[in-house]
Amino acid sequence: MLTFYYATGTCALATHLALEYAGANYQAVRLDMSKKEQQSPEYLRINPKARVPALVTEQGVLTETPALLLYIAQTFPQARLAPLDDPFALARVNEFNSYLCSTVHVGHAHRGRGYRWADDESAHESMKKKVAQNMGDYFALIEGGMLKGPWVMGDAISICDFYLFTVSGWLAGDGVDIQTFPKVALHRERLLAHPKLQKVLAAHQLVS
Amino acid sequence: MLTFYYATGTCALATHLALEYAGANYQAVRLDMSKKEQQSPEYLRINPKARVPALVTEQGVLTETPALLLYIAQTFPQARLAPLDDPFALARVNEFNSYLCSTVHVGHAHRGRGYRWADDESAHESMKKKVAQNMGDYFALIEGGMLKGPWVMGDAISICDFYLFTVSGWLAGDGVDIQTFPKVALHRERLLAHPKLQKVLAAHQLVS
């Protein structure tokens, strides 16, 4: 049995959706970041980075969304969530996820978590001002070719779709109208309607 | 034949080392970022992100360091650069690489590339001031357990080692004394002396 630590409004959603889609046997534990539960001594023993997601497996604790997504794809191969035996196609999957974690997520984080990279509030304000432009630029690349359609990698759903859905959910708060990117908007609608994912979407307050 | 685009002083070093170690048949093309060659129309057709690294394969162009590293490990399995058939061990590899790309590289980039996340120079100055502290915090985690020793994953060299070496090379410029982290410093010395890697290290002006 896996134990999965998450918080709403975070990138943990991607891993949560993958676990659910794959039919994993897991227990989900929600942390309340408004109460700084991710910084409790108990949680720091699980994940010293004080972040979510974290997945407790029988072999140890795993973190970092791209790593967790590939782990789920590899340990639940019947779910066919990644082209495990096609190195080029798998590299496309990892390339997409790596772009989301190192560029898109980071761009978004400059809106509310500027304190990570500067101490003074005027710098935080400057960062906030640029978030909409950056997220728009990143999603222009995604719309322009990275998202093949209807799913990210084409006809079949993959771990990339859970991650893109997670990140595209931040656009509105970041000041970007998702309708500027019709393929991304349609992708979002399609995943929101997926029957396998309703329970997790409800746990993250994305559907009622 | 692969074509590999890189620039000195960038994270492309990690992929370059992996290609060389794996014995790949590749042509390396150096871009001069001081001349903004990464923004030339020719290069933008190869990589619209205007970044390095980029690897041109017979199937298409691949980017993003963690994706390239795993691609090389998977296409040159005889080099044994990743535990491809052990999902947990592979997740540890991907977790490490993901941390480097989304946290450590990003932290470092706030020293010289603050313009990515804010438009005014006072914000860039604020970001620069925090880089040494952040890089020190990140490397404390690496020293404290992520780097098992002597190589990142233990006794065997892996793609993680090329990436850690790349990033630990930025510490001095970021205002962090690598000797604060003895395991990281020793790891750096060990890789610098690796006979298979001297040609690439010289191409990046890291050995004479």
Chai-1 contact restraints between the chains, C-beta under 6 A:
chainA,res_idxA,chainB,res_idxB,connection_type,confidence,min_distance_angstrom,max_distance_angstrom,comment,restraint_id
A,Q59,B,F88,contact,1.0,0.0,6.0,A-B,restraint_1
A,L62,B,A91,contact,1.0,0.0,6.0,A-B,restraint_2
A,L62,B,E95,contact,1.0,0.0,6.0,A-B,restraint_3
A,T63,B,E95,contact,1.0,0.0,6.0,A-B,restraint_4
A,E64,B,E95,contact,1.0,0.0,6.0,A-B,restraint_5
A,E64,B,S98,contact,1.0,0.0,6.0,A-B,restraint_6
A,E64,B,Y99,contact,1.0,0.0,6.0,A-B,restraint_7
A,P66,B,S98,contact,1.0,0.0,6.0,A-B,restraint_8
A,A67,B,A91,contact,1.0,0.0,6.0,A-B,restraint_9
A,A67,B,N94,contact,1.0,0.0,6.0,A-B,restraint_10
A,A67,B,E95,contact,1.0,0.0,6.0,A-B,restraint_11
A,A67,B,S98,contact,1.0,0.0,6.0,A-B,restraint_12
A,L70,B,N94,contact,1.0,0.0,6.0,A-B,restraint_13
A,Y71,B,P87,contact,1.0,0.0,6.0,A-B,restraint_14
A,Y71,B,A91,contact,1.0,0.0,6.0,A-B,restraint_15
A,Q74,B,P87,contact,1.0,0.0,6.0,A-B,restraint_16
A,T75,B,P87,contact,1.0,0.0,6.0,A-B,restraint_17
A,P87,B,Y71,contact,1.0,0.0,6.0,A-B,restraint_18
A,P87,B,Q74,contact,1.0,0.0,6.0,A-B,restraint_19
A,P87,B,T75,contact,1.0,0.0,6.0,A-B,restraint_20
A,F88,B,Q59,contact,1.0,0.0,6.0,A-B,restraint_21
A,A91,B,L62,contact,1.0,0.0,6.0,A-B,restraint_22
A,A91,B,A67,contact,1.0,0.0,6.0,A-B,restraint_23
A,A91,B,Y71,contact,1.0,0.0,6.0,A-B,restraint_24
A,N94,B,A67,contact,1.0,0.0,6.0,A-B,restraint_25
A,N94,B,L70,contact,1.0,0.0,6.0,A-B,restraint_26
A,E95,B,L62,contact,1.0,0.0,6.0,A-B,restraint_27
A,E95,B,T63,contact,1.0,0.0,6.0,A-B,restraint_28
A,E95,B,E64,contact,1.0,0.0,6.0,A-B,restraint_29
A,E95,B,A67,contact,1.0,0.0,6.0,A-B,restraint_30
A,S98,B,E64,contact,1.0,0.0,6.0,A-B,restraint_31
A,S98,B,P66,contact,1.0,0.0,6.0,A-B,restraint_32
A,S98,B,A67,contact,1.0,0.0,6.0,A-B,restraint_33
A,Y99,B,E64,contact,1.0,0.0,6.0,A-B,restraint_34
A,C101,B,S102,contact,1.0,0.0,6.0,A-B,restraint_35
A,S102,B,C101,contact,1.0,0.0,6.0,A-B,restraint_36
A,S102,B,S102,contact,1.0,0.0,6.0,A-B,restraint_37
A,V106,B,V106,contact,1.0,0.0,6.0,A-B,restraint_38
A,H110,B,W117,contact,1.0,0.0,6.0,A-B,restraint_39
A,W117,B,H110,contact,1.0,0.0,6.0,A-B,restraint_40
A,W117,B,M127,contact,1.0,0.0,6.0,A-B,restraint_41
A,W117,B,K130,contact,1.0,0.0,6.0,A-B,restraint_42
A,A118,B,S126,contact,1.0,0.0,6.0,A-B,restraint_43
A,A118,B,M127,contact,1.0,0.0,6.0,A-B,restraint_44
A,A118,B,K130,contact,1.0,0.0,6.0,A-B,restraint_45
A,D120,B,S126,contact,1.0,0.0,6.0,A-B,restraint_46
A,A123,B,A123,contact,1.0,0.0,6.0,A-B,restraint_47
A,A123,B,S126,contact,1.0,0.0,6.0,A-B,restraint_48
A,S126,B,A118,contact,1.0,0.0,6.0,A-B,restraint_49
A,S126,B,D120,contact,1.0,0.0,6.0,A-B,restraint_50
A,S126,B,A123,contact,1.0,0.0,6.0,A-B,restraint_51
A,M127,B,W117,contact,1.0,0.0,6.0,A-B,restraint_52
A,M127,B,A118,contact,1.0,0.0,6.0,A-B,restraint_53
A,K130,B,W117,contact,1.0,0.0,6.0,A-B,restraint_54
A,K130,B,A118,contact,1.0,0.0,6.0,A-B,restraint_55
